Amino acid sequence: MSVTMSIAIIANPYAGKGRSKKVAEQVTLKLRDKDVDFEIFFTDYPKQAVELASQAAEKHEIIAALGGDGTINEVLTGMLNSKSQLAIIPGGTGNDYARGLNIPTNPDDALEVILQRHSVKMDVIKERSRNFGVVSTIGFPSTVLDYVNSHRDSFFKGSIVFTAAIIKTIHDLKVHPINITIDGETRQHSVVGVILMNMPYGGGGLMFAPNARYNDGYISVVIIKELKRLELMKTLPLVYFGKHVNHPKVEIIQCRRVSITADESLLKTFDGELESFTPFDAVIHPQAVSVITNFN
């Protein structure tokens, strides 16, 4: 069977502890079998997917990111202003883009979604020099990710390191006084964290913003105000089910623009990648990219 389309696959062979490399081999065989016009490119260093996606968008109709959410973020950034469509083949550990866009985590099923080529328009959030499609954080979520990344080469892997990071972060929990401006209205808060969402899930399946949607034209800002250590420890498991939203110290606001300043420099994350420090200034760009998905 011949399928008429042109696909560029940008693959991070190191994502998912090397699982992406095997997925790439599997996908390559499938596309050859279906006689699809495609090219595959492997990344060797951070941010290379931005360059590869930008170049591929000049001649390919579909740019498929194969890897984790960080790889998808880079591909999205590289092809954002092109006429190409973004596609996703999940190969990481978090896969929150796939959750938010109803894309199967099984590579064969994800590839079938691409070949059906049903696309929707997705909002993209721009923060100074960065873009993100799922989540950005400051405060304790950033600290957890920083700990996890700094222990990538340790003997322990996966959920053990993530659990250790949470325990360590809660033990050393800090409260941050911030000024946050939401659609022009400035307020002061003492927070342990702020999470900006474009979809419901972040952090590998945590439902931070149950009502967030990829195409609703709004940023969902989750403000976690000052909490005691034990209170935060009790609340975190509720996030998997979105049951934290009624907690008196949790506020979720939908807006189009948000700015955050603090007396101290707070680490920022974008789709699971650490980069730069506050101040923070983000704005929603509605329907900024076409993405192939499994939604009806």
Steps between C-alpha positions, in 0.01 A plus 500: 500500500636843411414800717546843340662733750846622590622447856814608681563318826718676757604234750684529829667157536571560871141571607323248721834352611578406141155365416457763229779347292313169485174680424672686214615171347149359532340809341752503216413142404127577508532807279714315246246221493226754427712674235475838674731783399700575815834603643626434852747715691660418835601766751844498658483801732247728675303741278606321181138396443412869463745534212402171338127576518550847352694356206260207450198730494631654177425180306283267712127527567519321835768537767479212746672526838613162634608520861398657826322827569828693482562373147143586398550849643810551285332371184198721568728801535691421181197463273265744674478766230489257209208346312597150613296294744642376830470129573598308812637150555539468879834356605577664832412437863248780565305517171272783612461633146355161406262505797374848425453432128354147527793339318565129569827421676538182294729596206307299239171658608656848508631447147154397380364826641760690296413312182131587548615862513215651698628832633378760746627846589693523826578802715864573577622703798799728443717599795765753401734294277332165569184323380311225675196291424434325830649639821735753653587527870677694772547403863495146637414322168811656346707395800377141466596493131839654576570223750389228256719639222803527727464129588459365145827308527433354844453129565131550576265585213143598418238528772754440778690815406175694453375394845834592655481839329154568645609396850811718479304797363231476767765468773664820374172665399528873437233767484547765231344847518405596144323770304276341240321701233207322337344675200620835636396450863791476744483317830747381763516143623726280707519177302677166499441468127326634191414274206383625160303246300381476140364147555376311807809286566860578589782324679420163345127475569433748781165667430600848609227679300205268433314756288794617286469429128752526218266723296301709749703818450600524867794430728392313815706642787520272804612698805604289799513733797698458819464146633661314785715200406253241626209674330681498166591134542134413558381712208740378229339153453165674436647669192501170308119512511455879479358500853731774624292773333278551805791546740484848659867566419462412131365756253457443126448800274454508125659791318668608179813653649692451823815662637688403816778681683675407824779642713694177451577322172258209458580219258259460207410179318338454159342166405726318745823681410686739730589837356573846638357687797229753582368750407230310313278643228269273300225563246266258324503476121170333408495237225866564420581156357325210327556170680394153389297334771250227575210725594184457298 
